[in-house]
Amino acid sequence: GILPSLSADVDTNMTPDPFSLMRGAFTIQRALANDLAFPESNPGNLPIPQLVTARQCIEMGTIAGAAGSGLLDKIGTLTPGKEADIVILDPNTITIAPLNNVPGAIVTMMDTRNVRHVMIAGKWVYRNSKLVGFDEAKLVRDVIRARDKVLARINSKPLVGAIPAGLNSSTNPYRPNFFDSCCHKGLNTTAPEYKLRP
């Protein structure tokens, strides 16, 4: 088999929290294996899969994610010459202590409250459980304002004729054609093209 990678998809309605993703992969596979163990749940006598380990779930969110994104030469492991992307966790909490199985604790017990520091490309962006270089209150205000603008646009009259022809304009005249902005190759003028890290 293969080791899949984990990533957030729709951050607007599902958490991008990597702990939830790892825990989901860990528990869903176990639920399937448990279900297949009962003959009445498995009339086709499918084989019970080998259980994924907590360490493999961590790899799905780190090295496998880097490989799946084509960035393994830059990120995914702590290796000289690669970008320093580091998350430092605090296991010294009442919900985790005493720590005796690091991968198991990370996947099954920790969450974002255990994150103390985050470094991206060698720069601290989160120190002592606080964002660095960002005005968090302003970010929240900006996100709320952006949401209100989207809701106002959705609840307004259709913009028929005001939207350039595109994949989404004919099916939903309330929104511009931004859904293909990650891969438009210059065809979508509404949103900029997403670029991978240089």
Backbone as CSV, one residue per row, in Angstrom:
resi,resn,N_x,N_y,N_z,CA_x,CA_y,CA_z,C_x,C_y,C_z
1,GLY,0.819,-1.194,0.000,0.000,0.000,0.000,0.852,1.242,0.000
2,ILE,0.182,2.362,0.048,0.858,3.653,0.059,0.585,4.353,1.380
3,LEU,1.421,5.318,1.704,1.179,6.155,2.870,0.564,7.451,2.360
4,PRO,-0.728,7.675,2.594,-1.359,8.904,2.089,-0.882,10.115,2.869
5,SER,-1.145,11.283,2.317,-0.828,12.510,3.037,-2.115,13.114,3.563
6,LEU,-1.996,13.911,4.592,-3.135,14.594,5.190,-3.006,16.083,4.939
7,SER,-4.116,16.715,4.632,-4.116,18.169,4.498,-5.536,18.668,4.691
8,ALA,-5.640,19.929,5.046,-6.954,20.549,5.183,-7.466,20.890,3.790
9,ASP,-8.766,20.850,3.612,-9.340,21.156,2.307,-10.154,22.436,2.386
10,VAL,-11.297,22.388,2.992,-12.187,23.545,3.025,-12.135,24.146,4.429
11,ASP,-11.180,25.056,4.633,-10.968,25.635,5.960,-12.142,26.475,6.433
12,THR,-13.030,26.861,5.529,-14.146,27.710,5.930,-15.233,26.956,6.668
13,ASN,-15.306,25.639,6.495,-16.347,24.902,7.217,-15.834,23.650,7.926
14,MET,-14.555,23.357,7.831,-13.936,22.247,8.567,-12.608,22.756,9.120
15,THR,-12.250,22.302,10.285,-11.015,22.783,10.899,-9.782,22.351,10.105
16,PRO,-8.808,23.254,9.950,-7.538,22.862,9.329,-6.562,22.285,10.353
17,ASP,-7.046,22.019,11.540,-6.245,21.518,12.652,-5.616,20.165,12.306
18,PRO,-4.277,20.082,12.220,-3.638,18.816,11.851,-3.842,17.706,12.877
19,PHE,-4.071,18.059,14.128,-4.321,17.029,15.143,-5.635,16.309,14.848
20,SER,-6.653,17.064,14.451,-7.938,16.444,14.088,-7.784,15.545,12.873
21,LEU,-6.976,15.981,11.907,-6.758,15.171,10.706,-6.052,13.865,11.051
22,MET,-5.002,13.951,11.861,-4.277,12.732,12.247,-5.168,11.798,13.062
23,ARG,-5.894,12.372,14.017,-6.769,11.553,14.857,-7.875,10.926,14.020
24,GLY,-8.393,11.668,13.046,-9.418,11.120,12.161,-8.911,9.928,11.378
25,ALA,-7.710,10.057,10.800,-7.130,8.939,10.041,-6.918,7.728,10.945
26,PHE,-6.455,7.983,12.145,-6.162,6.916,13.108,-7.437,6.186,13.533
27,THR,-8.483,6.928,13.851,-9.694,6.308,14.399,-10.633,5.764,13.333
28,ILE,-10.734,6.431,12.197,-11.640,5.938,11.145,-11.181,4.578,10.643
29,GLN,-9.875,4.422,10.465,-9.372,3.134,9.990,-9.627,2.040,11.025
30,ARG,-9.499,2.378,12.294,-9.786,1.406,13.349,-11.275,1.059,13.393
31,ALA,-12.122,2.044,13.162,-13.564,1.767,13.140,-13.901,0.804,12.007
32,LEU,-13.286,1.006,10.840,-13.514,0.097,9.709,-13.018,-1.307,10.052
33,ALA,-11.828,-1.398,10.628,-11.277,-2.709,10.984,-12.167,-3.410,12.007
34,ASN,-12.656,-2.660,12.988,-13.557,-3.252,13.988,-14.843,-3.743,13.339
35,ASP,-15.373,-2.963,12.410,-16.603,-3.351,11.729,-16.394,-4.624,10.911
36,LEU,-15.250,-4.713,10.220,-14.971,-5.888,9.389,-14.735,-7.150,10.222
37,ALA,-14.425,-6.979,11.503,-14.167,-8.139,12.363,-15.437,-8.922,12.687
38,PHE,-16.597,-8.316,12.489,-17.869,-8.991,12.777,-18.463,-9.545,11.492
39,PRO,-18.727,-10.844,11.429,-19.240,-11.465,10.198,-20.499,-10.794,9.658
40,GLU,-21.395,-10.381,10.542,-22.630,-9.760,10.055,-22.388,-8.398,9.410
41,SER,-21.264,-7.750,9.728,-20.907,-6.474,9.111,-20.034,-6.666,7.883
42,ASN,-19.598,-7.897,7.639,-18.644,-8.168,6.570,-19.083,-9.400,5.781
43,PRO,-20.246,-9.325,5.101,-20.729,-10.512,4.389,-19.820,-10.936,3.243
44,GLY,-19.019,-10.013,2.724,-18.104,-10.354,1.633,-16.784,-10.910,2.118
45,ASN,-16.634,-11.047,3.440,-15.421,-11.585,4.041,-14.168,-10.826,3.581
46,LEU,-14.262,-9.494,3.598,-13.115,-8.669,3.223,-12.017,-8.809,4.267
47,PRO,-10.753,-8.729,3.851,-9.668,-8.837,4.833,-9.634,-7.605,5.733
48,ILE,-9.280,-7.828,6.973,-9.143,-6.713,7.912,-7.795,-6.051,7.641
49,PRO,-7.787,-4.732,7.393,-6.519,-4.075,7.059,-5.578,-4.010,8.257
50,GLN,-4.291,-3.963,7.952,-3.308,-3.738,9.009,-3.533,-2.337,9.548
51,LEU,-3.514,-2.176,10.849,-3.813,-0.883,11.445,-2.672,0.099,11.247
52,VAL,-3.031,1.328,10.911,-2.049,2.388,10.775,-1.584,2.770,12.182
53,THR,-0.310,3.086,12.316,0.240,3.450,13.625,0.166,4.959,13.830
54,ALA,0.318,5.380,15.076,0.348,6.812,15.377,1.522,7.474,14.656
55,ARG,2.660,6.803,14.626,3.822,7.362,13.924,3.523,7.559,12.442
56,GLN,2.838,6.596,11.824,2.475,6.740,10.418,1.527,7.924,10.218
57,CYS,0.632,8.149,11.164,-0.271,9.300,11.056,0.510,10.613,11.116
58,ILE,1.530,10.672,11.961,2.382,11.867,12.013,3.117,12.031,10.687
59,GLU,3.615,10.932,10.135,4.291,10.992,8.836,3.333,11.448,7.737
60,MET,2.059,11.048,7.819,1.074,11.493,6.831,0.938,13.012,6.834
61,GLY,1.072,13.616,8.005,0.931,15.060,8.118,2.217,15.834,7.935
62,THR,3.342,15.151,7.801,4.626,15.848,7.659,5.317,15.422,6.368
63,ILE,6.101,14.373,6.426,6.911,13.973,5.275,6.050,13.545,4.082
64,ALA,4.937,12.834,4.323,4.076,12.422,3.204,3.381,13.629,2.587
65,GLY,3.029,14.614,3.420,2.441,15.839,2.888,3.416,16.599,2.015
66,ALA,4.675,16.660,2.450,5.700,17.329,1.646,5.919,16.596,0.332
67,ALA,5.978,15.268,0.394,6.177,14.473,-0.823,4.991,14.625,-1.767
68,GLY,3.775,14.582,-1.221,2.581,14.710,-2.048,2.454,16.068,-2.698
69,SER,3.068,17.081,-2.110,3.038,18.433,-2.666,4.215,18.704,-3.593
70,GLY,5.095,17.723,-3.751,6.275,17.928,-4.585,7.314,18.825,-3.934
71,LEU,7.287,18.917,-2.606,8.198,19.817,-1.894,9.161,19.090,-0.966
72,LEU,9.319,17.788,-1.155,10.145,17.006,-0.245,11.605,17.464,-0.226
73,ASP,12.063,18.083,-1.304,13.437,18.586,-1.313,13.586,19.855,-0.475
74,LYS,12.467,20.476,-0.060,12.520,21.723,0.699,12.007,21.592,2.125
75,ILE,10.996,20.746,2.333,10.355,20.650,3.649,10.027,19.193,3.958
76,GLY,9.486,18.947,5.135,9.009,17.611,5.495,9.872,16.878,6.495
77,THR,11.154,17.206,6.541,12.060,16.601,7.517,13.008,17.678,8.030
78,LEU,13.566,17.451,9.202,14.582,18.365,9.731,15.933,17.904,9.210
79,THR,16.315,18.465,8.077,17.525,18.063,7.364,18.307,19.312,6.987
80,PRO,19.638,19.326,7.160,20.423,20.488,6.736,20.152,20.824,5.271
81,GLY,19.932,22.107,5.012,19.647,22.570,3.660,18.168,22.728,3.369
82,LYS,17.319,22.103,4.176,15.873,22.277,3.994,15.390,23.441,4.857
83,GLU,14.204,23.944,4.518,13.614,25.007,5.320,13.289,24.464,6.709
84,ALA,13.473,25.305,7.692,13.209,24.879,9.067,11.748,25.144,9.399
85,ASP,10.914,24.145,9.205,9.511,24.196,9.606,9.381,23.307,10.839
86,ILE,9.126,23.926,11.980,9.145,23.200,13.249,7.923,23.575,14.082
87,VAL,7.314,22.579,14.691,6.237,22.792,15.659,6.716,22.198,16.983
88,ILE,6.714,23.009,18.028,7.127,22.548,19.352,5.881,22.421,20.222
89,LEU,5.689,21.212,20.752,4.505,20.896,21.540,4.841,20.812,23.018
90,ASP,3.869,21.115,23.858,4.034,21.021,25.305,3.203,19.856,25.831
91,PRO,3.873,18.776,26.274,3.133,17.630,26.807,2.845,17.745,28.305
92,ASN,3.341,18.803,28.932,3.225,18.928,30.386,1.904,19.576,30.786
93,THR,0.825,18.920,30.403,-0.507,19.387,30.782,-1.219,18.240,31.484
94,ILE,-2.249,18.566,32.213,-2.968,17.551,32.979,-3.627,16.517,32.062
95,THR,-3.927,16.898,30.828,-4.580,15.962,29.906,-3.600,15.019,29.222
96,ILE,-2.308,15.309,29.295,-1.300,14.492,28.606,-0.406,13.742,29.591
97,ALA,0.003,14.393,30.668,0.962,13.803,31.607,0.388,12.551,32.267
98,PRO,1.219,11.555,32.532,2.638,11.458,32.204,2.831,10.947,30.777
99,LEU,3.748,11.547,30.076,4.022,11.178,28.687,4.868,9.910,28.649
100,ASN,4.379,8.879,27.957,5.175,7.655,27.829,5.203,7.121,26.405
101,ASN,4.425,7.691,25.506,4.412,7.269,24.106,4.206,8.532,23.286
102,VAL,5.288,9.120,22.791,5.213,10.426,22.131,4.301,10.398,20.906
103,PRO,4.517,9.496,19.925,3.616,9.510,18.763,2.152,9.283,19.149
104,GLY,1.911,8.353,20.067,0.544,8.083,20.497,-0.103,9.285,21.158
105,ALA,0.651,9.992,21.992,0.113,11.175,22.666,-0.190,12.282,21.664
106,ILE,0.702,12.486,20.694,0.475,13.531,19.691,-0.807,13.264,18.917
107,VAL,-0.981,12.043,18.458,-2.117,11.717,17.588,-3.421,11.565,18.358
108,THR,-3.390,10.928,19.508,-4.655,10.601,20.171,-5.052,11.548,21.297
109,MET,-4.113,12.357,21.803,-4.437,13.172,22.970,-4.210,14.668,22.793
110,MET,-3.282,15.059,21.920,-2.959,16.478,21.805,-3.886,17.184,20.823
111,ASP,-3.906,18.514,20.964,-4.618,19.364,20.020,-3.890,20.702,19.960
112,THR,-4.498,21.701,19.345,-3.810,22.976,19.143,-3.439,23.660,20.456
113,ARG,-4.097,23.305,21.542,-3.741,23.904,22.839,-2.359,23.476,23.307
114,ASN,-1.809,22.414,22.747,-0.477,21.949,23.125,0.630,22.596,22.301
115,VAL,0.282,23.380,21.292,1.290,24.029,20.450,1.833,25.244,21.196
116,ARG,3.151,25.273,21.396,3.790,26.402,22.077,4.524,27.312,21.108
117,HIS,5.229,26.726,20.135,6.013,27.527,19.195,5.897,26.919,17.804
118,VAL,5.915,27.790,16.776,5.922,27.337,15.382,6.930,28.179,14.612
119,MET,7.792,27.489,13.880,8.756,28.145,13.004,8.445,27.714,11.575
120,ILE,8.371,28.682,10.667,8.154,28.389,9.249,9.298,29.008,8.466
121,ALA,9.976,28.178,7.690,11.122,28.619,6.882,12.141,29.370,7.736
122,GLY,12.354,28.890,8.953,13.373,29.469,9.819,12.947,30.709,10.577
123,LYS,11.691,31.126,10.456,11.207,32.323,11.154,10.092,31.933,12.118
124,TRP,10.185,32.464,13.334,9.139,32.197,14.315,7.875,32.936,13.911
125,VAL,6.777,32.226,13.833,5.482,32.844,13.539,4.521,32.684,14.714
126,TYR,4.917,31.847,15.676,4.100,31.591,16.862,5.060,31.287,17.997
127,ARG,5.068,32.139,19.030,5.973,31.955,20.174,5.176,32.064,21.460
128,ASN,5.421,31.143,22.369,4.734,31.160,23.661,3.215,31.271,23.495
129,SER,2.706,30.511,22.529,1.261,30.431,22.260,0.651,31.742,21.776
130,LYS,1.454,32.588,21.130,0.969,33.858,20.573,1.520,34.032,19.159
131,LEU,0.678,34.583,18.263,1.151,34.890,16.917,2.233,35.954,16.983
132,VAL,3.234,35.846,16.117,4.335,36.800,16.054,4.205,37.597,14.757
133,GLY,4.210,38.919,14.872,4.172,39.765,13.686,2.795,39.935,13.074
134,PHE,1.765,39.521,13.773,0.400,39.667,13.274,-0.452,40.313,14.358
135,ASP,-1.349,41.177,13.940,-2.332,41.748,14.848,-3.556,40.845,14.785
136,GLU,-3.662,39.930,15.748,-4.721,38.921,15.711,-6.109,39.549,15.745
137,ALA,-6.283,40.593,16.547,-7.596,41.248,16.615,-7.963,41.849,15.258
138,LYS,-6.980,42.438,14.570,-7.241,43.002,13.239,-7.567,41.898,12.238
139,LEU,-6.848,40.776,12.314,-7.144,39.655,11.415,-8.580,39.168,11.602
140,VAL,-9.019,39.061,12.848,-10.393,38.622,13.118,-11.382,39.637,12.550
141,ARG,-11.119,40.931,12.760,-12.012,41.961,12.197,-12.054,41.879,10.677
142,ASP,-10.894,41.681,10.040,-10.836,41.583,8.576,-11.617,40.379,8.065
143,VAL,-11.509,39.252,8.764,-12.231,38.044,8.350,-13.737,38.251,8.492
144,ILE,-14.164,38.871,9.577,-15.594,39.138,9.776,-16.104,40.085,8.695
145,ARG,-15.334,41.119,8.396,-15.724,42.073,7.348,-15.819,41.369,5.995
146,ALA,-14.864,40.494,5.691,-14.894,39.758,4.417,-16.119,38.851,4.349
147,ARG,-16.416,38.167,5.463,-17.617,37.320,5.499,-18.878,38.138,5.243
148,ASP,-18.968,39.310,5.887,-20.148,40.151,5.721,-20.303,40.611,4.273
149,LYS,-19.190,40.899,3.602,-19.256,41.296,2.188,-19.756,40.149,1.320
150,VAL,-19.271,38.940,1.593,-19.721,37.773,0.819,-21.209,37.546,1.041
151,LEU,-21.660,37.608,2.292,-23.079,37.409,2.581,-23.934,38.486,1.930
152,ALA,-23.458,39.721,1.943,-24.209,40.800,1.291,-24.314,40.542,-0.206
153,ARG,-23.236,40.060,-0.805,-23.254,39.781,-2.245,-24.192,38.618,-2.557
154,ILE,-24.171,37.584,-1.729,-25.041,36.429,-1.951,-26.509,36.827,-1.810
155,ASN,-26.804,37.704,-0.855,-28.190,38.097,-0.600,-28.664,39.255,-1.471
156,SER,-27.818,39.736,-2.369,-28.215,40.836,-3.252,-28.783,40.280,-4.550
157,LYS,-29.166,41.200,-5.443,-29.693,40.771,-6.738,-28.582,40.104,-7.540
158,PRO,-28.961,39.205,-8.449,-27.957,38.542,-9.284,-27.150,39.550,-10.096
159,LEU,-25.885,39.243,-10.286,-25.003,40.092,-11.082,-24.938,39.598,-12.520
160,VAL,-26.057,39.162,-13.060,-26.087,38.619,-14.419,-25.581,39.679,-15.384
161,GLY,-24.646,39.286,-16.224,-24.067,40.202,-17.195,-22.861,40.949,-16.669
162,ALA,-22.723,41.046,-15.348,-21.587,41.764,-14.771,-20.407,40.845,-14.521
163,ILE,-20.627,39.555,-14.657,-19.578,38.579,-14.383,-19.002,38.088,-15.697
164,PRO,-17.671,38.077,-15.824,-17.082,37.537,-17.056,-17.453,36.071,-17.229
165,ALA,-17.575,35.642,-18.457,-17.906,34.241,-18.720,-16.859,33.352,-18.073
166,GLY,-17.294,32.297,-17.449,-16.368,31.385,-16.791,-17.088,30.147,-16.332
167,LEU,-16.365,29.255,-15.698,-16.926,27.978,-15.284,-18.084,28.129,-14.317
168,ASN,-18.034,29.128,-13.446,-19.034,29.223,-12.395,-20.109,30.265,-12.655
169,SER,-19.895,31.167,-13.611,-20.835,32.261,-13.777,-22.204,31.801,-14.245
170,SER,-22.278,30.761,-15.059,-23.584,30.340,-15.560,-24.383,29.583,-14.508
171,THR,-23.703,28.867,-13.608,-24.430,28.083,-12.616,-24.769,28.891,-11.373
172,ASN,-24.004,29.903,-11.064,-24.294,30.723,-9.897,-23.942,32.174,-10.203
173,PRO,-24.913,32.950,-10.674,-24.626,34.332,-11.052,-24.355,35.246,-9.864
174,TYR,-24.459,34.736,-8.638,-24.219,35.558,-7.462,-22.739,35.685,-7.124
175,ARG,-21.922,34.831,-7.684,-20.509,34.820,-7.311,-19.627,34.877,-8.546
176,PRO,-18.480,35.547,-8.442,-17.547,35.542,-9.576,-16.885,34.177,-9.724
177,ASN,-16.230,33.982,-10.846,-15.638,32.669,-11.142,-14.277,32.525,-10.477
178,PHE,-14.297,32.333,-9.164,-13.035,32.211,-8.435,-12.694,30.788,-8.049
179,PHE,-13.569,29.830,-8.286,-13.325,28.480,-7.790,-12.130,27.797,-8.433
180,ASP,-11.767,28.195,-9.647,-10.624,27.552,-10.291,-9.371,28.411,-10.182
181,SER,-9.315,29.308,-9.199,-8.208,30.249,-9.112,-6.868,29.589,-8.825
182,CYS,-6.871,28.366,-8.276,-5.594,27.734,-7.955,-4.923,27.160,-9.200
183,CYS,-5.636,27.013,-10.257,-5.045,26.360,-11.427,-5.543,26.971,-12.734
184,HIS,-5.771,28.270,-12.756,-6.404,28.867,-13.933,-5.445,29.132,-15.084
185,LYS,-4.155,29.116,-14.833,-3.139,29.320,-15.874,-3.397,30.593,-16.680
186,GLY,-3.756,31.660,-15.962,-3.940,32.943,-16.614,-5.320,33.174,-17.191
187,LEU,-6.222,32.200,-17.104,-7.550,32.345,-17.694,-8.536,33.029,-16.754
188,ASN,-8.288,33.001,-15.473,-9.195,33.608,-14.502,-8.618,34.953,-14.095
189,THR,-9.310,36.012,-14.441,-8.812,37.350,-14.114,-9.355,37.854,-12.787
190,THR,-10.257,37.091,-12.168,-10.873,37.532,-10.924,-9.959,37.322,-9.724
191,ALA,-9.216,36.228,-9.718,-8.380,35.896,-8.565,-6.960,35.588,-9.029
192,PRO,-5.966,35.928,-8.216,-4.583,35.629,-8.607,-4.299,34.138,-8.562
193,GLU,-3.346,33.733,-9.351,-2.968,32.317,-9.368,-2.166,31.986,-8.120
194,TYR,-2.500,30.865,-7.501,-1.771,30.412,-6.317,-0.381,29.962,-6.730
195,LYS,0.620,30.315,-5.944,1.996,29.914,-6.225,2.505,29.064,-5.065
196,LEU,3.206,27.995,-5.401,3.861,27.210,-4.365,4.977,28.033,-3.758
197,ARG,5.410,27.642,-2.582,6.522,28.349,-1.956,7.724,28.309,-2.888
198,PRO,8.412,29.439,-3.057,9.581,29.449,-3.973,10.713,28.597,-3.453
